[in-house]
Amino acid sequence: TMQFIFLTIASIVNLSAFWHTFSAIIRERGVFTPEVKWGPLSFMKLTHEAFRGNMSTLRHYIDVVDVEDDSDQAKENLGLFAAHFNRFTVVHEEHAKHEDLVIFKTFNDYFPDHAKTWNDDHADDIEKLKVWRKLANDTLDTSLGVADRKAAWDALKAELPPFFEHFEEHLRGEEDNLNPIGRKYLPIALMIQMSRKVWEITDATKWEIIIPFIITGLPRHPMRIRYLKVLLWALPERAQQIGAIIYRNVDAVMWERLRTVVPEIVPRGAPGYKRYY
């Protein structure tokens, strides 16, 4: 009997180890590599991943948009490019503000001017994006002649791809040189405090753009779940507000997949709502 019990326990342990290894392979993580550490500020890193996903979408539309084509499909492509680019500029500006006024400010408090390079990038890039946003509006403006609209589009087509390469280097630079400060030096209580400040300095109308941008821009569903969980780690009382934003801005399938795993986001009155406090 004891032998049977020991064999049963060994089999359960062996099966658990197998599923752990199998899940690591599915998530493309090295089998003997530790899991990535997460904290209340990890939603900032996931915002970077959403930027990368959105830049792939923008590159696609840069390749297919034809201002001289008057077909319905060409107009739809241009409209989709403009919509994605507008969201990109809004999220970029707010994300830079979060970093400059809260996240990197704290890092600079620990290590003076350590984040200066990336602070300076933010200021330069915001000005460039203002110019490109006007060019995008000119491309959409049908009151302008085709030649003027094409000139605006040609400028965008020439200048945006190099900017995307620069911005990807900028993101990698932050992750390699600044993120370790948060992981190694900041206590959880301070991270939560910083996350709450980030929420407060951005207007609710901007969060209505930022949160769906990140949810739809992240390439894998576990990243979306992680984004919500780390955001709610610092802002549990905002769960249903965040849920309402998502509910209004994603399709039904995405909503069901999210609220099943993170049920506290279900807003009052929606199917599945429960009173938590």
N, C-alpha and C positions, 0 to 999 in steps of 0.2 A: 504493500500500500504506500509506504513512504517513497519507494522508488518511483511509483506512478506519479505521486505528487511532485517530486523533484523534476521528473521528465516533463510534466505538464507546465510547470513554472518555466523551465528552460525553453520549451517550445514557444511559450507566450513572449518571453524576452527576445528570442530569436526572430519571431514574427514582427515584433515592434521595431527591432533594429532594421529588418528588411524594409518595412514601410517607410521608416525614416530615411534610409538610403535612397529608396525609390522616389520619394517626394523631393529629395535634394537634387536628383538627376532631372526631374521634370522642371524644377525651378532654375535649372542650368547653374547650379551652385556646385563647386568642387566638393566632392564627398567628404573630404577631411578639412574643409574650410569652415571656420565658425560663421554662424549667422551674422548678417549685418546688424549692428546695434542701432536701436531706434530710441528716440526721445521726443519730448513735446515740440522741439524745433524741427523735427524731421519733415514736416510739411513743406519747409522751404526747399529742401533737396528734391522732394517730389515735384515741386513747382518747376525746377530745372528740367526734370524728365518730361513734363508736359510741354515746356518750351521746345525741347528737341522734337517731340512728336508733331507739334504745330508747325515747326520749320520744315519738316518733310512735306506736310500738306501744302504749305506756301510754295515750296520749290516745284511741286507738281503743277500748281495753277500757273506759276510763272512760265512753265514750259508749254502749257496748252492754251493760254489766253491769246486771242487774236482780236485786237481792237478794230481792225478793218473788216472783220467778218460780221455780217449783220444777222446771222442765224440766231434762233432762240437758244440753241446750245451754247453758242459763243457768249451771248448775253448772260446766260446762267453762270458760265465759268467765271466771267468777270465779276459778277455779283458775289459769287462764293469767295473769290480771292479777296475782294474788298471787305467782306464780313469777317473772314479769318484774320486779315491784316489789322483791321480795326480792333478786334479783341486782343491781338498780340500787342499792339501799342499800349492799350489800356493796362493790360496785365504787367507789361514791362515797366511802365511808369510807377505803378503801385508797388511792384516787387522791389524796384530800386529804392523807393521811399522806405519800405520796410527794412531793407538792409542798411541804408544810410542813417536813418534816424533811430533805429532800435538795435538790430542785430550787430552790424559792424561797429556801431558806436560802442557797444559793450566790449567787442573784441579789441577795439582801439583803447578802451579803458584799461584792459589787461596788458596789451602790448601796443604802446603809442605808435600811431601811424602805420600799423601793420596792414591795414586794409585800404590804405590811401590809393594804391594803384586801381583797385576795383571801384572805389568811390569816384575817382576821376573818370573811369570808363562810363559810369552811370550818367554823369553830367554830359559827357560828349555824345553818348548814344541817344539820350532823350532829345537833344537838339536835332540830330540827324533824322530821328523818327518823325519829328514834327514836319520836317521838309518832305519826307517821303509820304506822310499822310496826306499832305496837300496835293502831291503828285497823284496819289490814288484817287482823291476827290476830283481832280481835273480829268483823269481818265474816265471817270463815271459821268462827268458833266456833258450831257448830250447837246447842250446849248453851244458848246465849243465845236469848232470844225474838226473833221477827222484827223487832219494833219497835227493840230494842237494836242488832241487826245493821244495820238500815236507818239508824239514827241515826249509827252509825260510818261507814257507806258514804257517807251524805250529807255528812259532814264531810270525808271524803277527796275526794269529787267536787267540793266547793266550794274546797278549799284546794290541791289538787295542780296544777291548770292555771296559777294565778298563780305558783306556785313554779317550774314548768317555764319560764315566760317569764323569771323572775328568773335561773334557772340558765343559760339560753341567753345572757343578757346577761353573766353572770359568765364564761362560756367565751369569749365574744368579747372581753371585757376582758382576760383573760389572754393571748389570742392577739395582741391589738393592742399591749399595753403591756409584756408580759413575754417573750414568745417572741423578739422582736428582740434581747434581751440574750444569749440563748443563741446566736443566729446570728452576732452581730457581735463578741462578746467572749470566748466560751469556746472554747478549743482542743479538738480532737478527743479528745486523751488525757483531758482533764478530763470531757468528756461521757461517755466510756466508763466512767470511774471512777464518775460519778454514776449511770449506768444500772445498774451492778453493785450499788451501794448500794441502789437502789430494789428490785432483786430480793431482796436479802438481808433487808430489813426486813419483808417480807411472807411469811407462812407458805405452805407449798406447798398447803395445803387452800384458801387464798384464790386462789392462781393457778389452781387448778382451776375456779374460777368466773370469774375476770377474763379469762383468755385466750379461752375460748369466747364470753363476752359480747361481746368486741371483734370476734372473727372473724365472728360472726353478726350483729352490729350494724352493721358497716361496709356502706355501700350498694353498693359496687362491688368487683369481685374484685381489680383491681390494687391497691386500698387494703389488702386482706387480705395480698396478697403483700408489699407494702411494709412492713406491720406486722411480719411475720415476719422479713424481711431486716434491718430496722433493729434488731430485738430481738436477733437472732443476731449482728449486728455487734459488740455489746458482750458477748454471752454465747454464743460458739460452742460451748463445752463443754456447754451446756445444750440443745443442739439436739434430742437425742432425748428428753429429759424433756419439753420443750415439745411435741414431736411426739406423745408418749404422751398428754398432756393433751388435745390436739386430737383424736386418734384415738378417745378414749373419749367425746367430747362433741359430735361433729358427725356428720351423716349420711354415707353412703358416697360420695355424689356430691361433696360439699364436700371430703371427705378426698382423693379422687383428684385433684381440681383443684388442691389445695394441694401435695400431695406430688410431683406431676409437675413443678411449677416450683421447689419447694424440697425436693429429694430428701433433703437431710441431716436432715430432721426425722423420717424414717421410723424408728420405734422398733425396737429389737432384737426379732427374731422375726416382725415383720410383713412381709407381701409387699412386696418392693422394698428391704428392708433391705440396706445395705452397711456394712462396717466402714470408718470414716473415720480412727480413731485408736485 
